[in-house]
Amino acid sequence: MSLGVNSPLYVGLLATHVGLGVVGYGSNAVAGWYAARAKAGVIDEEMRRFLGDGIALAQWCVILVPVAGVALLADHNLADVGRSWFIGAVASWVVTAVVLISVGWPAQRRITRELATAFPNLKTVKTSASAMLRSQQLAVLLYLLAFTFMLFKP
């Protein structure tokens, strides 16, 4: 059974897919902004509040983006799985997930641990912030790439 683009279920899946992307990638972009400030040596209460709890739930939304996307594809046109736009979008997401999980989020956790101390080690904060910033910047570029693949289907 194909839902069709005017079906409320299809629209809900599409909104979920897009919403997860905007929230997941967007919150990681904001984390990158805080990483840039930390790299510059700016440590204030705002940063402690944002980074104080570790990886935010909103940041984890990036991991769920393809779930709704695959649900859309499974209903609408499974033949798209072999197309270059789909492969490019999925590859962009896989690289994003690997970079965030292996580099960005561990660096963010190191910053969180340092900010929890009375006297954070500024060298550790700056080094971790540099790794976190680069991973978040890459995530934003990959989001734009995946979005381009999905929108224009080259």
Secondary structure, DSSP 4 states (H G I P E B T S, - for coil): ----TT-HHHHHHHHHHHHHHHHHHHHHHHHHHHHHHHHTT---HHHHHHHTTSS-HHHHHHHHHHHHHHHHHHHH-GGGGGSHHHHHHHHHHHHHHHHIIIIIHHHHHHHHHHHTSSS--HHHHHHHHHHHHHHHHHHHHHHHHHHHHHHH--
